[in-house]
Amino acid sequence: MRVYAGIDGGGTKTDAAIISEFGDILATARGGATNPHSVSPQEAVMELLRILDLLFSSNINFLLNCEIICLGMSGISENQERQWVTSHVQDYMKNKKDALDSNSNSCAVWVVSEGEIALMASLGQPHGLLSISGTGSIVYGITPEGEVCRAGGWGHLLGDEGSGYRIGQRTLQAVMQSYDGVLPPTALTLLVQQELHVKHAPDLKQLVYHPDWTKSSTASIARLTIEAASAGDEAARVLLIDEARQLAETAKALIRQRVSFYTAPMALSGSIFRNSLLFRDTFVQQLAEMYELQQIVCLEDAPAPAVGAALLARQKCHLAE
């Protein structure tokens, strides 16, 4: 039985999946960051190989019968980076297979963008438009010919408008501005203090400037903003609406890059779109003047991007036959 593996490698977590010839999910695994710009390249590849160990550990036949692995990796866009990841995974698969059966078939390794695997999961095809709002944010446009266009995705220092990181950062700033009297009292203050186990707002300074405070720590605060906005907190609502508008501007810039993008379907992906109706509705409304809104897809039950990567692997294998 042939099987296909997919990897969704990100800056805070990495998911993996194995599917059958018929698309059934046979195994999954999860691990930490494999984005070589979030952790060191050495740490990224070590974690990636560890996750592959977990993925194939449930059944040795999955390893022996895996014909292709598709890796959708955030932070990897240059050919040199793709080749580096590919060589490590190819060596891993060869050594593992040879140790079990010296006559086993080789396993192809294919590195694509995070956009392609998310589109495959959401739309059932690797082309179209994709707006991602998770820890970071980016908008992709991929033509049927495979040309990849992008806007945003410049990381938390240069961009990430409408991301969990940006929302979390602005939430922490709003708490301090409320403490100073710049902003009126907000429910965010109590929510943040309870979440981070601090008694007073000024105590946040020592916490967030500590070396152990990470990008994902900041992004995790976005969940509190969504909760406060749902309860009617004005500061939280204003913040989410503004970030959604900024991400919509990024999406508009991407759509303007190709005439075909005006009529291409768009998938919305990431935890912020999934968990905040206010954010999602604001984003969609901002696109109304230039884009047909009925083309936007946000499926709560869409397969995970890692499954999308495995589906791409299966598709590529079939096309090669």
Long-range contacts (C-beta under 8 A, 24 or more apart in sequence): 1-61, 1-65, 2-65, 2-67, 2-317, 3-62, 3-65, 3-66, 3-67, 4-66, 4-67, 4-68, 4-69, 4-70, 4-310, 4-311, 4-313, 4-314, 4-317, 5-52, 5-55, 5-62, 5-66, 5-68, 5-69, 5-70, 5-309, 5-310, 5-313, 6-69, 6-70, 6-71, 6-72, 6-117, 6-305, 6-306, 6-307, 6-308, 6-309, 6-310, 6-311, 6-312, 6-313, 7-34, 7-48, 7-51, 7-52, 7-69, 7-70, 7-71, 7-72, 7-73, 7-306, 7-309, 8-72, 8-114, 8-117, 8-304, 8-305, 8-306, 8-308, 8-309, 9-34, 9-35, 9-44, 9-48, 9-71, 9-72, 9-73, 9-74, 9-76, 9-114, 10-34, 10-35, 10-74, 10-114, 10-134, 10-135, 11-35, 11-37, 11-38, 11-74, 11-75, 11-135, 11-136, 11-215, 11-216, 12-38, 12-135, 12-215, 12-216, 12-219, 14-47, 14-48, 14-51, 15-304, 15-305, 15-306, 16-51, 16-52, 16-54, 16-55, 16-306, 17-55, 17-304, 17-306, 17-307, 17-309, 17-310, 18-55, 18-56, 18-62, 18-66, 18-310, 19-307, 19-310, 19-311, 19-314, 21-314, 23-311, 23-314, 25-307, 26-59, 26-62, 27-55, 27-56, 27-58, 27-59, 27-62, 28-55, 28-306, 29-54, 29-55, 34-73, 35-73, 35-74, 35-75, 35-76, 36-75, 36-76, 36-81, 37-75, 37-155, 38-75, 38-215, 41-84, 45-84, 45-85, 45-88, 48-85, 48-88, 48-89, 49-88, 49-89, 49-92, 52-89, 52-92, 56-96, 60-100, 63-93, 63-96, 63-97, 63-100, 64-97, 64-100, 64-101, 64-104, 66-93, 66-107, 67-105, 67-107, 67-108, 67-313, 67-317, 68-107, 68-108, 68-109, 68-110, 68-313, 68-314, 68-316, 68-317, 69-93, 69-107, 69-108, 69-109, 69-110, 69-313, 70-110, 70-111, 70-112, 70-117, 70-309, 70-310, 70-312, 70-313, 70-316, 71-109, 71-110, 71-111, 71-112, 71-309, 72-112, 72-113, 72-114, 72-115, 72-116, 72-117, 72-118, 72-305, 72-306, 72-308, 72-309, 72-312, 73-111, 73-113, 73-114, 74-114, 74-136, 76-111, 77-113, 82-111, 85-111, 86-110, 86-111, 108-316, 108-317, 110-312, 110-313, 110-316, 112-309, 112-312, 113-140, 113-142, 113-148, 114-138, 114-305, 115-140, 115-142, 115-148, 115-150, 116-140, 116-142, 116-148, 116-308, 116-312, 117-305, 117-306, 117-308, 117-309, 117-312, 118-267, 118-269, 118-305, 118-308, 119-267, 119-308, 120-308, 120-309, 120-311, 120-312, 120-315, 121-302, 121-303, 121-304, 121-305, 121-307, 121-308, 121-311, 122-267, 122-268, 122-269, 122-297, 122-299, 122-302, 122-308, 123-265, 123-267, 123-297, 126-312, 126-315, 127-264, 128-264, 128-265, 128-266, 128-267, 129-251, 129-254, 129-255, 129-261, 129-264, 129-265, 129-266, 129-267, 130-266, 130-267, 130-269, 131-247, 131-251, 131-266, 131-267, 131-268, 131-269, 131-273, 131-283, 132-269, 132-270, 133-162, 133-163, 133-164, 133-247, 133-268, 133-269, 133-270, 133-271, 133-272, 133-273, 133-279, 134-163, 134-164, 134-219, 134-269, 134-270, 134-271, 134-272, 135-163, 135-164, 135-165, 135-215, 135-216, 135-219, 135-271, 136-160, 136-163, 136-164, 136-165, 137-161, 137-162, 137-163, 137-166, 137-247, 137-250, 137-270, 139-247, 139-250, 139-251, 139-253, 139-254, 140-254, 141-254, 141-255, 141-257, 141-258, 141-261, 141-264, 143-258, 143-260, 149-254, 149-257, 149-258, 149-261, 150-254, 151-250, 151-251, 151-253, 151-254, 151-257, 152-247, 152-250, 152-254, 156-215, 156-218, 161-243, 161-246, 161-247, 161-249, 161-250, 162-243, 162-244, 162-246, 162-247, 162-248, 162-250, 162-272, 162-279, 162-283, 163-219, 163-243, 163-247, 163-272, 164-219, 164-220, 164-222, 164-270, 164-271, 164-272, 165-215, 165-218, 165-219, 165-222, 166-243, 167-219, 167-221, 167-222, 167-225, 167-239, 167-240, 167-243, 167-272, 168-218, 168-219, 168-220, 168-221, 168-222, 168-225, 169-218, 169-221, 170-239, 170-243, 171-221, 171-222, 171-224, 171-225, 171-236, 171-239, 172-204, 172-208, 172-218, 172-221, 174-235, 174-239, 175-201, 175-204, 176-201, 176-204, 178-235, 183-235, 184-234, 184-235, 186-228, 186-233, 186-234, 186-235, 186-236, 187-228, 187-231, 187-233, 187-235, 187-236, 188-224, 188-225, 188-228, 188-233, 188-235, 188-236, 191-224, 191-227, 191-228, 192-221, 192-224, 195-221, 195-224, 222-271, 222-272, 223-275, 226-272, 226-275, 226-276, 226-278, 226-279, 229-276, 229-278, 230-276, 230-278, 237-278, 240-276, 240-278, 240-279, 240-282, 241-278, 241-279, 241-282, 243-279, 244-278, 244-279, 244-280, 244-282, 244-283, 244-286, 245-282, 245-283, 245-286, 247-283, 248-282, 248-283, 248-286, 248-287, 249-286, 251-283, 251-287, 252-286, 252-287, 252-290, 252-291, 255-287, 255-290, 255-291, 262-290, 262-291, 262-292, 263-292, 263-295, 264-295, 265-295, 265-296, 265-297, 266-291, 266-295, 266-296, 266-297, 267-296, 267-297, 267-298, 267-299, 267-302, 268-296, 268-297, 268-298, 269-305, 273-298, 274-298, 274-300
